[in-house]
Amino acid sequence: MRALLLTLLVGCAANAVPIEDYPCPDGGTQLTYESFGARFLEDNCNRCHSGDEGHRHGAPESFHFDTLDDVHRHAARIFVRAATTNVTMPPGPEDPAPEAREQLAEWLACGAP
């Protein structure tokens, strides 16, 4: 069962929209780390991707999103896994709303200010 899930996740990621194909809107974004990014990451990512958490639920140690610098380092990967129509992360039934994924895409495409 685990192998099947992994195969499905990899297959979905293969069709992912890359950050390079999602331009920052003309005029930039009003979304900032303080107004959007920190909360999105806390609500959807840092259960597994926080360096301070004891149990990472299988998330690789090298992928933690505790700071804005961490996000900048992993922005392209976060984008292909969780932004816009890329939905392989977070796993589980409590996915972010499509509108939140679009905001994540905009925020990351604009450099995650």
Buried (B, 14 or more C-beta within 10 A) or exposed (E): EEEEEEEEBEEBBEEBBEBEEBEBEEEEBEBBBEEBBBEBBEEBBBBBBBEEBEEBEEBEEEBBBBEBEBBEBBBEEBBBBBBBEBBBBBEEEEBBEEEBBBBBBBBBBBEBB
